[in-house]
Amino acid sequence: MSSIGPIIQMIALYAIPIIFAITFHEAAHGYAAKYFGDNTADREGRISLNPLRHIDLIGTIAVPLGIIVVGKLFGASLPMFGWAKPVPVNFNNLRNPKRNMLWVAAAGPAANLLMAMGWAAVMVFAQFVPPNIYSVPMFGMAIMGLTFNVILMVLNLLPIPPLDGGRIAISLLPMAMARRFIALERYGVIILMFLIFAPSALNIPPVFARVLNAVSETVTRLILSIFVIR
């Protein structure tokens, strides 16, 4: 029972920042798509900040929950990540499909960057008020909000379709190269899962996780430096 208690506390503390990080990321794609001419997400009610419209039982709940439990029980070091139901976007409806694709794709990571800065501000507030029953859990929640949003942003900027970085690359590449690059999309999720989980399964150095952590830590330090937190 003593080992379950901290896990339940951790889940309760992390649930809000994780759910909202994923939800706002997807909603941002919908807002950007509508701005550039595609109303698909709007017609399906997905341009919303209501988490219930975006939650995916596997990606938003099961995967982050599993990572938390495995990390706590076995001391495993796995990158925290997850996903929501993808917001439907018909790129052919955009006023300039190839060029506007970049901004629609970048909207999700941009939302995560803004949320990371918001959670950093919460950290400042929680750090400088007298410790109490509210400020201590608020500080822990802010740490997770900052960390998860940065990791989600960095992961999604990887140039692997269908990740946002892949969409951005497709937008920037010449048309002939972009068409060939799009062909990778069917393997994108498999490639990402291999990079994340293969080192633990095959007992090989977790190079990808180390690079991801190094980049994420650098971004986190830059965000915190805005608030003069060392």
C-alpha positions as CSV (number, residue, x, y, z in Angstrom):
1,M,0.0,0.0,0.0
2,S,2.9,2.3,0.8
3,S,4.2,2.0,-2.8
4,I,0.8,2.7,-4.3
5,G,0.1,5.9,-2.4
6,P,3.0,7.9,-4.0
7,I,1.9,6.7,-7.4
8,I,-1.7,7.9,-6.9
9,Q,-0.4,11.3,-5.6
10,M,1.9,11.6,-8.7
11,I,-1.0,10.7,-11.1
12,A,-3.3,13.3,-9.4
13,L,-0.6,15.9,-9.6
14,Y,0.4,15.3,-13.2
15,A,-3.0,14.7,-14.7
16,I,-4.0,18.4,-15.3
17,P,-0.7,19.6,-17.0
18,I,-0.5,16.4,-19.2
19,I,-4.1,16.6,-20.4
20,F,-4.1,20.3,-21.1
21,A,-0.7,20.1,-22.8
22,I,-2.0,17.6,-25.3
23,T,-5.4,19.2,-25.6
24,F,-4.1,22.8,-26.3
25,H,-1.6,21.4,-28.8
26,E,-4.4,19.8,-30.9
27,A,-6.8,22.8,-30.5
28,A,-4.0,25.1,-31.8
29,H,-3.8,23.1,-35.0
30,G,-7.6,23.5,-35.5
31,Y,-7.4,27.3,-34.9
32,A,-4.6,27.7,-37.3
33,A,-6.3,25.5,-40.0
34,K,-9.4,27.6,-39.8
35,Y,-7.4,30.8,-40.0
36,F,-5.8,29.6,-43.2
37,G,-9.1,28.4,-44.8
38,D,-9.9,24.9,-43.7
39,N,-13.0,24.6,-41.5
40,T,-12.9,20.8,-41.2
41,A,-12.0,20.8,-37.5
42,D,-14.5,23.6,-36.8
43,R,-17.4,21.5,-38.4
44,E,-16.5,18.5,-36.2
45,G,-16.4,20.6,-33.0
46,R,-12.7,20.1,-32.5
47,I,-11.7,23.8,-32.2
48,S,-12.3,23.7,-28.5
49,L,-10.3,24.0,-25.3
50,N,-12.6,21.4,-23.7
51,P,-10.2,18.4,-23.1
52,L,-13.1,15.9,-23.5
53,R,-13.3,16.7,-27.2
54,H,-9.6,15.8,-27.7
55,I,-8.8,13.0,-25.2
56,D,-7.6,9.7,-26.7
57,L,-8.0,6.9,-24.2
58,I,-4.7,5.4,-25.2
59,G,-2.5,8.4,-26.0
60,T,-3.8,10.9,-23.4
61,I,-4.5,8.5,-20.5
62,A,-3.0,5.0,-20.8
63,V,0.4,5.8,-22.2
64,P,1.3,8.7,-19.8
65,L,-0.2,6.7,-16.9
66,G,1.9,3.6,-17.9
67,I,5.1,5.7,-18.1
68,I,4.5,7.1,-14.7
69,V,3.7,3.7,-13.1
70,V,6.6,1.9,-14.8
71,G,9.0,4.7,-13.9
72,K,7.9,4.7,-10.2
73,L,7.8,0.9,-9.8
74,F,10.9,-0.1,-11.7
75,G,13.0,3.1,-11.8
76,A,12.9,3.0,-15.6
77,S,13.9,6.2,-17.4
78,L,11.4,6.7,-20.2
79,P,10.6,10.0,-21.9
80,M,7.2,11.3,-20.9
81,F,5.0,11.7,-23.9
82,G,1.5,11.1,-25.2
83,W,-1.0,12.3,-27.8
84,A,-4.6,13.3,-28.3
85,K,-7.1,12.5,-31.1
86,P,-5.5,14.3,-34.1
87,V,-7.5,17.3,-35.2
88,P,-8.8,16.7,-38.7
89,V,-7.1,19.0,-41.2
90,N,-7.8,19.0,-45.0
91,F,-4.6,20.7,-46.3
92,N,-6.2,21.0,-49.8
93,N,-8.7,23.5,-48.3
94,L,-5.9,25.8,-47.2
95,R,-5.6,29.0,-49.2
96,N,-2.0,28.0,-50.1
97,P,-1.7,24.3,-49.1
98,K,2.0,23.8,-49.2
99,R,2.9,27.1,-47.6
100,N,0.1,27.3,-45.0
101,M,0.9,23.7,-43.9
102,L,4.0,25.0,-42.2
103,W,1.9,27.4,-40.0
104,V,-0.8,24.8,-39.2
105,A,1.9,22.3,-38.2
106,A,3.9,24.8,-36.1
107,A,0.8,26.0,-34.2
108,G,0.9,22.9,-31.9
109,P,4.5,23.2,-30.8
110,A,4.0,27.0,-30.4
111,A,1.1,26.3,-28.1
112,N,3.3,24.0,-26.0
113,L,6.0,26.7,-25.8
114,L,3.5,29.2,-24.5
115,M,2.1,26.8,-22.0
116,A,5.7,25.9,-20.8
117,M,6.3,29.6,-20.2
118,G,3.0,29.8,-18.3
119,W,3.9,26.9,-16.1
120,A,7.3,28.6,-15.5
121,A,5.5,31.6,-14.3
122,V,3.4,29.4,-11.9
123,M,6.7,28.0,-10.6
124,V,7.9,31.5,-9.8
125,F,4.7,32.2,-7.9
126,A,4.8,28.9,-6.0
127,Q,8.5,29.3,-5.2
128,F,8.2,32.8,-3.6
129,V,5.1,32.4,-1.5
130,P,5.3,30.8,1.9
131,P,5.1,27.0,1.7
132,N,1.6,25.8,2.4
133,I,-0.8,23.0,1.3
134,Y,-1.4,24.8,-2.0
135,S,2.0,26.1,-3.0
136,V,3.9,22.8,-2.6
137,P,1.6,20.7,-4.9
138,M,1.4,23.8,-7.2
139,F,5.1,23.8,-7.6
140,G,5.2,20.1,-8.4
141,M,2.4,20.5,-10.9
142,A,4.3,23.4,-12.5
143,I,7.4,21.4,-12.9
144,M,5.5,18.6,-14.7
145,G,3.7,21.2,-16.9
146,L,6.9,22.9,-17.9
147,T,8.8,19.6,-18.5
148,F,6.0,17.8,-20.4
149,N,5.2,20.8,-22.6
150,V,8.9,21.2,-23.6
151,I,9.3,17.4,-24.3
152,L,6.1,17.4,-26.3
153,M,7.2,20.4,-28.3
154,V,10.7,19.0,-29.0
155,L,9.3,15.5,-30.0
156,N,6.8,17.0,-32.3
157,L,9.4,19.1,-34.1
158,L,11.3,16.0,-35.1
159,P,11.3,15.9,-39.0
160,I,9.4,12.6,-39.1
161,P,6.0,12.6,-40.7
162,P,3.2,12.6,-39.5
163,L,4.8,14.6,-36.6
164,D,4.6,18.4,-36.9
165,G,8.3,18.6,-37.7
166,G,7.6,16.3,-40.7
167,R,4.8,18.5,-41.9
168,I,7.1,21.6,-41.6
169,A,9.8,19.8,-43.6
170,I,7.3,18.8,-46.3
171,S,6.2,22.5,-46.5
172,L,9.8,23.7,-46.9
173,L,11.1,21.0,-49.3
174,P,10.9,21.4,-53.1
175,M,7.7,19.6,-54.4
176,A,9.6,16.6,-55.8
177,M,11.4,16.0,-52.6
178,A,8.3,16.7,-50.5
179,R,6.4,13.9,-52.4
180,R,9.1,11.4,-51.6
181,F,9.3,12.5,-48.0
182,I,5.5,12.1,-47.6
183,A,6.0,8.4,-48.3
184,L,7.7,8.0,-44.9
185,E,4.4,8.9,-43.2
186,R,3.2,5.3,-43.0
187,Y,6.3,4.4,-41.1
188,G,6.6,7.5,-38.9
189,V,4.9,6.1,-35.8
190,I,6.9,2.9,-36.0
191,I,10.2,4.9,-36.3
192,L,9.3,7.0,-33.3
193,M,8.3,4.0,-31.1
194,F,11.5,2.2,-32.1
195,L,13.6,5.3,-31.1
196,I,11.9,5.5,-27.8
197,F,11.5,1.9,-26.7
198,A,14.1,-0.1,-28.5
199,P,17.0,0.8,-26.2
200,S,15.2,-0.6,-23.2
201,A,14.0,-3.7,-25.0
202,L,17.4,-4.4,-26.7
203,N,19.6,-3.3,-23.8
204,I,21.5,-0.8,-26.0
205,P,22.5,2.8,-25.2
206,P,19.5,5.1,-25.2
207,V,21.1,7.7,-27.6
208,F,17.8,9.1,-28.7
209,A,16.5,9.6,-25.2
210,R,19.8,11.3,-24.2
211,V,19.7,13.7,-27.1
212,L,16.0,14.4,-26.4
213,N,16.7,15.1,-22.8
214,A,19.7,17.3,-23.6
215,V,17.7,19.4,-26.1
216,S,14.7,19.6,-23.7
217,E,16.9,20.6,-20.7
218,T,18.5,23.4,-22.8
219,V,15.0,24.7,-23.9
220,T,13.8,24.5,-20.3
221,R,16.8,26.5,-19.0
222,L,16.2,29.1,-21.6
223,I,12.6,29.5,-20.5
224,L,13.5,29.6,-16.9
225,S,16.1,32.2,-17.6
226,I,13.3,34.6,-18.6
227,F,12.1,34.4,-15.0
228,V,15.7,34.5,-13.6
229,I,15.4,31.0,-12.1
230,R,18.6,29.1,-12.0
